[in-house]
Amino acid sequence: MSKQHKKAPIKPATADPNTVPRSQTAVHPTVSGRWLLIAVSVMIAAAALCAWGTLCLLFWQGSWQLLYHPTAAVTRTPASVGLHYDSVDFAATPSGATLLHGWWVPGNPGSRFTAIYLHGASGNLGDSVDALIPLHSVGLNIFDFDYRGYGQSRFEHPSEARWHEDADSAIGYLVNTRHIPPDSIVLVGEGLGANLALEVAAAHPELAGLVVDEPLQAPVDAIFNDSRAKLVPARLLVRDRWDSKLAATTLRISSLWFCRTSPPGQLGVPENPAAFDNVTAPKMLVWLTDTTHTERDIEESLKRWLDDLPRERQVGPGQVILK
């Protein structure tokens, strides 16, 4: 009789303690395409906003270079044209450091007037040496200086507000340190310095007079017409305006204006500067046409204009200063 083998009993399967029952498996939600599109759009917009903000910041910090072009090295002095001068550091801070540097060029003994020369937007006072010759020739004392950011004056970014402060410091130096009466001071400006002279003279009716040499018609166009200015709110970021027409309407002292005509061979009648037409105070306009005689024409016009300046000033009801 064959021997039968017994089958081993089948043991029930024991559950693996590390295995999660299928019924308890977590279901991962899927991200909708719409949500992804919104998230990506927000990230792109945020990046673009940051880039635009950075562009605005860079334009705000560097736009002054579109209008102002200062240089540090002063390569000429009045001695190069035979004029005696003294170097002057003024506009001291509370710590005793000075902000501004200039030249005092004495005129003839007993000079009636002292000129503050305000140079243009490029270079420094070393580039204005030739312009001092006709002023000295008519006997004026001359105070020529550099704005902050120019020459040996302290470096700060130039601006319309800082130029105004520096011009006021020059007036204060002459009045308080050299004891020159305000009604003996004449402002002389060239280029953008002429625009400055006009605005400062409008704010100081106590001064004797104003000489404006070739003012700029719309100086801030150099900033606002730049291609980069169209990418940012330039007029909100830049405070300079140089509104010479507005200043001209409030000018109360006598002014002499020098303007150049078009180069020879060009047609057209030169037009008066718009700011000049807005002046209601005594004024005189001289068109310089012959470059050969420019210096002589300037001297003759200056002499005639200075001689016509009043020798007495009404400073208040019943008060007159004789000069």
C-alpha positions as CSV (number, residue, x, y, z in Angstrom):
1,M,0.0,0.0,0.0
2,S,1.5,3.3,-1.2
3,K,2.2,5.9,1.4
4,Q,0.2,9.1,0.9
5,H,1.8,12.5,1.6
6,K,-0.2,14.9,3.6
7,K,-0.4,18.5,2.3
8,A,0.8,21.1,4.6
9,P,-2.0,23.4,5.7
10,I,-2.0,26.8,4.0
11,K,-1.3,29.5,6.5
12,P,-3.2,32.7,6.1
13,A,-1.0,35.5,4.8
14,T,0.1,37.9,7.5
15,A,-0.1,41.6,6.6
16,D,3.1,43.5,6.2
17,P,3.1,46.2,8.9
18,N,4.8,48.6,6.5
19,T,2.3,48.2,3.8
20,V,-0.6,50.6,3.7
21,P,-3.9,49.1,2.6
22,R,-4.9,50.2,-0.9
23,S,-8.1,51.6,0.6
24,Q,-6.0,54.0,2.8
25,T,-3.5,55.2,0.1
26,A,-3.3,59.1,-0.1
27,V,-4.5,60.6,-3.4
28,H,-2.2,63.5,-4.5
29,P,-4.2,66.4,-6.0
30,T,-3.1,67.6,-9.4
31,V,-2.2,71.3,-10.1
32,S,-4.5,72.9,-12.6
33,G,-2.9,74.5,-15.7
34,R,-4.8,77.7,-14.9
35,W,-3.2,78.1,-11.5
36,L,0.3,77.5,-13.1
37,L,-0.4,80.1,-15.7
38,I,-1.4,82.6,-13.1
39,A,1.7,81.9,-11.0
40,V,4.0,82.2,-13.9
41,S,2.4,85.5,-15.0
42,V,2.7,86.9,-11.5
43,M,6.4,86.0,-11.4
44,I,7.0,87.6,-14.8
45,A,5.2,90.7,-13.8
46,A,7.1,91.0,-10.5
47,A,10.4,90.5,-12.3
48,A,9.4,93.2,-14.9
49,L,8.4,95.5,-12.1
50,C,11.7,95.0,-10.3
51,A,13.6,95.6,-13.5
52,W,11.6,98.8,-14.3
53,G,12.1,100.0,-10.7
54,T,15.9,99.4,-11.1
55,L,15.8,101.4,-14.3
56,C,14.0,104.2,-12.6
57,L,16.6,104.3,-9.8
58,L,19.5,104.3,-12.3
59,F,17.9,107.1,-14.3
60,W,17.3,109.1,-11.2
61,Q,20.9,108.7,-10.1
62,G,22.6,109.3,-13.4
63,S,20.3,111.6,-15.5
64,W,22.2,114.7,-14.3
65,Q,25.1,113.6,-16.6
66,L,22.9,114.3,-19.6
67,L,22.9,118.0,-18.8
68,Y,25.9,118.7,-16.6
69,H,29.5,117.8,-17.8
70,P,31.9,118.8,-15.0
71,T,35.7,118.2,-15.1
72,A,38.0,118.2,-12.2
73,A,41.3,119.3,-13.6
74,V,41.7,123.1,-13.8
75,T,44.2,123.7,-16.6
76,R,44.1,127.5,-16.9
77,T,44.1,130.4,-14.4
78,P,43.7,134.1,-14.9
79,A,47.5,134.4,-14.8
80,S,47.5,132.8,-18.3
81,V,45.9,136.0,-19.7
82,G,47.9,138.4,-17.4
83,L,45.3,138.9,-14.7
84,H,46.3,138.9,-11.0
85,Y,44.1,136.7,-8.8
86,D,43.7,135.1,-5.4
87,S,42.5,131.6,-4.8
88,V,39.5,131.5,-2.4
89,D,37.9,128.7,-0.6
90,F,34.5,129.5,0.9
91,A,31.1,128.2,2.0
92,A,32.3,126.5,5.2
93,T,30.4,123.6,6.7
94,P,29.8,123.4,10.5
95,S,32.9,121.2,10.7
96,G,35.0,123.9,9.1
97,A,35.5,122.2,5.7
98,T,34.8,124.4,2.6
99,L,32.5,123.4,-0.2
100,L,33.5,125.8,-3.0
101,H,36.6,127.1,-4.6
102,G,37.0,130.2,-6.7
103,W,39.1,133.2,-7.8
104,W,39.1,136.8,-6.7
105,V,40.3,139.0,-9.6
106,P,40.5,142.6,-8.5
107,G,39.6,145.3,-11.0
108,N,40.6,149.0,-11.1
109,P,41.1,150.7,-7.8
110,G,37.8,152.1,-6.7
111,S,35.8,149.9,-9.0
112,R,32.1,150.7,-8.7
113,F,30.9,147.2,-9.4
114,T,31.9,143.6,-8.6
115,A,30.8,140.8,-11.0
116,I,30.0,137.2,-9.9
117,Y,30.8,135.0,-12.9
118,L,28.6,131.9,-13.3
119,H,30.1,129.5,-15.9
120,G,28.2,127.0,-18.0
121,A,27.4,123.3,-17.6
122,S,30.6,121.9,-19.0
123,G,34.2,122.0,-17.8
124,N,35.1,124.3,-14.8
125,L,36.2,127.8,-14.1
126,G,39.4,127.2,-15.9
127,D,37.4,127.3,-19.2
128,S,36.0,130.7,-18.3
129,V,39.3,132.6,-18.3
130,D,38.9,134.2,-21.7
131,A,35.4,135.4,-20.7
132,L,36.9,137.4,-17.8
133,I,39.0,139.6,-20.0
134,P,36.2,142.0,-21.2
135,L,34.8,142.2,-17.7
136,H,38.2,143.1,-16.3
137,S,38.8,145.6,-19.2
138,V,35.8,147.7,-18.1
139,G,37.2,147.9,-14.6
140,L,35.0,145.2,-12.8
141,N,36.2,143.3,-9.8
142,I,35.5,139.6,-10.6
143,F,34.6,136.7,-8.4
144,D,34.7,133.4,-10.5
145,F,34.0,130.1,-8.8
146,D,33.1,126.5,-9.4
147,Y,29.9,124.9,-8.4
148,R,30.0,121.7,-6.3
149,G,31.1,118.8,-8.6
150,Y,33.3,121.1,-10.7
151,G,37.1,121.7,-10.4
152,Q,38.4,121.9,-6.9
153,S,35.0,122.4,-5.3
154,R,33.6,119.4,-3.3
155,F,32.2,116.7,-5.5
156,E,28.5,116.4,-5.4
157,H,26.1,115.7,-8.3
158,P,25.2,119.0,-9.9
159,S,21.6,120.1,-9.9
160,E,19.5,123.2,-10.3
161,A,19.0,123.4,-6.5
162,R,22.6,123.0,-5.7
163,W,23.6,125.6,-8.3
164,H,21.2,128.0,-6.6
165,E,22.7,127.3,-3.2
166,D,26.2,127.8,-4.5
167,A,25.4,131.1,-6.2
168,D,23.8,132.3,-2.9
169,S,27.0,131.3,-1.1
170,A,29.0,133.4,-3.5
171,I,26.8,136.4,-2.8
172,G,27.1,135.7,0.9
173,Y,30.9,135.5,0.7
174,L,31.1,138.9,-1.1
175,V,28.7,140.6,1.3
176,N,29.7,139.1,4.6
177,T,33.4,138.5,4.1
178,R,34.5,141.1,1.6
179,H,31.9,143.6,2.8
180,I,30.7,144.5,-0.7
181,P,27.2,146.1,-0.7
182,P,24.7,143.9,-2.6
183,D,23.7,146.8,-4.8
184,S,27.3,146.9,-6.1
185,I,27.1,143.2,-7.3
186,V,26.4,142.3,-10.9
187,L,25.7,138.7,-11.9
188,V,27.2,137.5,-15.1
189,G,26.3,134.1,-16.6
190,E,27.1,132.2,-19.7
191,G,25.2,129.2,-21.2
192,L,23.4,127.4,-18.4
193,G,25.1,129.8,-16.0
194,A,23.1,132.6,-17.7
195,N,19.9,130.7,-16.9
196,L,21.2,130.5,-13.3
197,A,22.1,134.2,-13.2
198,L,18.6,135.1,-14.4
199,E,16.9,132.9,-11.7
200,V,19.2,134.1,-8.9
201,A,18.8,137.8,-10.0
202,A,15.0,137.4,-9.9
203,A,15.3,136.1,-6.3
204,H,17.7,139.0,-5.3
205,P,16.3,142.3,-6.4
206,E,18.8,144.0,-4.1
207,L,21.6,143.4,-6.6
208,A,22.8,146.0,-9.1
209,G,22.2,144.2,-12.4
210,L,22.4,141.1,-14.5
211,V,24.4,140.2,-17.6
212,V,23.1,137.2,-19.6
213,D,25.3,135.7,-22.2
214,E,23.7,133.2,-24.6
215,P,21.2,131.5,-22.3
216,L,19.9,128.1,-23.2
217,Q,16.4,128.0,-24.5
218,A,15.3,124.7,-23.1
219,P,18.2,123.1,-21.2
220,V,16.2,120.2,-19.6
221,D,15.3,118.9,-23.1
222,A,18.8,117.3,-22.9
223,I,17.3,115.0,-20.2
224,F,13.7,114.6,-21.2
225,N,14.4,114.0,-24.9
226,D,16.9,111.2,-24.2
227,S,15.6,107.8,-25.4
228,R,16.0,106.3,-21.9
229,A,13.7,109.0,-20.5
230,K,10.8,107.6,-22.4
231,L,11.0,104.3,-20.4
232,V,10.6,106.0,-17.0
233,P,8.5,108.8,-15.5
234,A,11.4,111.2,-16.1
235,R,9.5,114.4,-15.1
236,L,8.7,112.8,-11.7
237,L,12.3,111.6,-11.2
238,V,14.1,114.8,-12.3
239,R,13.4,118.0,-10.3
240,D,15.4,120.4,-12.6
241,R,13.2,122.7,-14.7
242,W,15.3,125.8,-15.5
243,D,12.2,127.9,-16.2
244,S,13.9,131.0,-17.4
245,K,10.7,132.5,-18.8
246,L,9.1,132.4,-15.4
247,A,12.1,133.9,-13.7
248,A,12.2,136.7,-16.3
249,T,8.6,137.8,-15.4
250,T,9.7,138.5,-11.8
251,L,13.1,140.2,-12.6
252,R,13.2,143.7,-11.1
253,I,16.7,144.8,-11.9
254,S,18.4,146.0,-15.1
255,S,19.7,143.3,-17.5
256,L,22.1,143.2,-20.4
257,W,21.6,140.3,-22.9
258,F,24.2,139.0,-25.4
259,C,23.1,136.6,-28.2
260,R,24.8,135.3,-31.2
261,T,23.2,135.4,-34.7
262,S,23.1,132.4,-37.1
263,P,26.4,131.5,-38.8
264,P,27.1,133.5,-42.0
265,G,25.3,132.1,-45.0
266,Q,22.2,131.0,-43.1
267,L,19.0,132.8,-43.9
268,G,16.5,134.0,-41.3
269,V,16.1,136.8,-38.9
270,P,17.3,136.0,-35.3
271,E,14.5,135.9,-32.8
272,N,14.8,137.4,-29.3
273,P,15.0,134.8,-26.5
274,A,11.6,134.1,-25.1
275,A,12.8,134.9,-21.6
276,F,14.0,138.4,-22.8
277,D,10.5,139.3,-24.1
278,N,9.1,138.4,-20.7
279,V,11.3,140.9,-18.9
280,T,9.5,144.1,-17.8
281,A,12.4,145.7,-16.0
282,P,15.0,147.8,-17.9
283,K,16.8,145.6,-20.4
284,M,19.2,145.8,-23.3
285,L,19.8,143.2,-26.0
286,V,23.0,143.0,-28.1
287,W,23.4,140.7,-31.1
288,L,27.0,139.6,-31.6
289,T,27.6,139.0,-35.3
290,D,31.3,139.4,-36.1
291,T,33.5,137.0,-34.2
292,T,36.5,139.1,-34.9
293,H,35.1,142.0,-32.9
294,T,33.2,140.1,-30.3
295,E,35.4,141.0,-27.4
296,R,35.4,144.7,-28.4
297,D,31.6,144.7,-28.9
298,I,31.1,143.1,-25.5
299,E,33.4,145.7,-23.8
300,E,31.6,148.6,-25.5
301,S,28.2,147.3,-24.6
302,L,29.2,146.6,-21.0
303,K,30.6,150.1,-20.6
304,R,27.4,151.7,-21.9
305,W,25.2,149.5,-19.8
306,L,27.2,149.9,-16.6
307,D,27.2,153.7,-17.0
308,D,23.4,153.6,-17.3
309,L,22.9,151.7,-14.1
310,P,21.2,154.0,-11.5
311,R,23.5,155.6,-9.0
312,E,20.7,155.5,-6.4
313,R,18.5,152.7,-5.3
314,Q,15.1,152.8,-3.7
315,V,15.3,150.3,-0.8
316,G,12.1,151.2,1.0
317,P,9.5,154.0,1.6
318,G,11.5,157.2,1.7
319,Q,14.8,155.4,1.8
320,V,17.4,155.9,-0.9
321,I,21.0,154.7,-1.1
322,L,23.3,157.1,-3.1
323,K,26.1,155.4,-5.0
